[in-house]
Amino acid sequence: MNRVLRRGRAGWAVALCAVLLSGAGCTRTRATSVLTAPPLEVPAPPERAFLPPEEPLPAEASVPEAPVPAVAPATPRPPAPRRAAGAVPEPEVRPAEPPPAVATPGSPDPSRELRAVSAAADVQAERLVRETLARSTRDLGRVNVGRLSADGRAQFEQARRFSQQAEQAIRARNFNFAATLADKAASLAADLVGR
């Protein structure tokens, strides 16, 4: 038993020494002297210069502004190609100028409004959007709104709003946006019919 106690005491002594030695390695040394630097020299602010107030010009001395011409300056023409002797000159083709637009009070300036010319692709896009809207309207007509839950009614109203917004986009000739809205309305309506 003495032997066990001696081993236990020796183990404790070794563990205590290890703790003390490891604690000594964790201490931090501190600087004993503090370095002092000379203070920074700040330059003085610049002198302020006060100007006397400007006197307004007399009313007679003011120069009226020249009116701005409403017509854009002409672009220079490229030099004409040389023709061979005896060649018949071709008639000069000029693009037709649109008639000047007349603005009514309270309406936007029509000369600033840009519209694309309706093409066959626009007609095709409008037809596809109208078909999608007809399908969503037909599906919404088959839905019994009274039997829908609160979420179903919200979905029904959202589909109706998408259809109305698609109609507005068609009137504005924005067929890409109208197609997106019509597709959303049709998918919501088809989901409601499936319930």
DAFENRA-V883579 format. One record per pair of residues at least 12 apart in sequence whose ideal C-beta (glycine too) atoms are under 6 Angstrom apart, sorted by sequence separation. I is the first residue (numbers start at 0). J is the second residue. D is the distance in Angstrom with one decimal. If there is no record, write none. Layout:
BEGIN
<<I	J	D> <I	J	D>>
END
This chain:
BEGIN
<<165	177	4.7> <165	180	3.8> <164	180	4.9> <165	181	4.4> <139	158	5.9> <161	180	4.9> <161	183	4.7> <162	184	4.5> <161	184	3.7> <158	184	4.8> <135	162	5.8> <158	187	3.8> <132	162	5.8> <158	188	4.9> <132	165	5.8> <154	187	5.5> <155	191	6.0> <128	177	4.7> <132	181	4.9> <135	184	4.2> <139	188	4.8> <142	191	4.8> <124	174	3.8> <128	178	5.1> <131	181	4.0> <135	185	4.0> <138	188	3.7> <134	185	5.4> <138	189	5.6> <141	192	5.6> <128	181	5.0> <135	188	4.3> <131	185	5.2> <138	192	4.8>>
END
